[in-house]
Amino acid sequence: MEKIIKKLFFGTSALTLAAVALLPLASGSQVFAATQAQQSSKFSVTVNPTLTIDSVTTPAALEFSTAAVKESNFSVFVSSNKNYVIQLSAAQPALVSSSNSSHTIPATANVSTDQSGWGIKKANADGTAASAYTAITTTPTTFYTGTIGSTNAKNKETNFKYGIGVASGQPSGTYSTTVTVTATTAN
């Protein structure tokens, strides 16, 4: 009886080993079939527009002793990954005397020595100043349009030229206003 049990044991073990040996071939073809059935998926990323005004330089104080027109400039530094515009405005467009608020130098597009006034020249796409002045108003007005090419604007400088004309008879004093600089993404 012992011989019969040994024969059955070895016979069953050999059959089991043969089945196990054939198993990788059968499962390998199943893995291949499963690989063939895989689907691809899409990967996408959305980068939102970013825009910052990195800094604005302080305009120089201009001094007048006689009727004259003087010019200076200030710069706006912008970083953006989309086309943008720089707008300027002022809650009080006129330059107002610090000692007497009834003395003003109005915002105008006609800066001359014939009549006191001041204005800012818009910046052209090539970085040069426009030939004419623009009067600043309480409504934000576009003074520059920045176009992004193949690279983003990083701390890009835009210069704005301003001019002040003082006619003879303008009361002495220090005149000033606060200009608001706004940058927005362009469509």
Disulfide bonds with the S-S distance in Angstrom:
none
